[in-house]
Amino acid sequence: MVWYKRFLDIFEKPIESISSEIIENISAKVKSVQCDDPVVSVIIIAHNEETRLLSCVWSLAENITEFPFEIIGVDNNSDDSTLSLFKRLGVKSYSEERKGPGYARQKGLDMARGEYCLCIDSDTLYPPSYIQKMVLALRKTNVVVVSSTYNYVPDKNFPRFWMGIYEFVRDIHLFFLSFKNPVWCVRGAVMGHKTLLAREVGGYREYLMRGEDGALAYDMSQFGKIVFIRGYKARAYTSTKALSADGHILRAFYNRFIDSLKGFRRYLFFTGDSDPRPSDNK
């Protein structure tokens, strides 16, 4: 069985339909992995994600790694039960009332105790080796930022066949970008970086509503390398929420294809963008 399928029984399901036994089981797993002296801070940002948060936390709590880690939750001004769910699961959680991923990620960075930060989106599922692979890459000489890639959890509006084609083309796009402009491969849901250095460069550009992840990577890149991880052991699965904003898979594909053509020179030359805003945050 594909690793992520075990989490689909509760993925995008109403919280009231999930048994207390399952929630208590996830809470116990969280308690077993939380560390008071972490090497890694795993920071989940969430806005109205009560239907996806459980499966995200569950996948993280089942990660197998040699590196002690903590899980931190940042509720970004939700009006559902996201914050209370963090607390019920035993995840150390904070509130950030200023709405936007930059504000939420910065809050997590401020609270992090680990040497490394892994940025997590609450609508995403992470493979069992995710933390291990990301941190091993970050520990290599002169590496300051890492980013992996992801697939989508298919649904009736975005079936597996069409999503497979979309993901294949997207991965080729990221592969070629990674040579000259790896900063444009960075996605906040699958990003890791050194904690102290991120603080030293000023942290996230909170005012950005998109691209706060790439902007931080750019700021950090003057001190070391950005590494793009292609292996399946660090490949996450995320919801189609971002694609749904385009209404249809073909429209989503078309919009991102046009954006890629506009930035074609990034495949060939380092562009030196000081304020990168990736068009496909997911």
Secondary structure, 3 states (H helix, E strand, C coil): CCHHHHHCCCCCCCHHHCCHHHHHHHHHHHHHHECCCCCEEEEEEECCCCCCHHHHHHHHHCCCCCCCEEEEEEECCCCCCHHHHHHHCCCEEEECCCCCHHHHHHHHHHHCCCCEEEEEECCEECCCCHHHHHHHHHCCCCEEEEECCEEECCCCCCCHHHHHHHHHHHHHHHHHHHHHCHHHHCCHHHEEEEHHHHHHCCCCCCCCCCCHHHHHHHHHHCCCEEEECCCHHHCEEECCHHHHCCCCHHHHHHHHHHHHHHCHHHHCCCCCCCCCCCCCCC
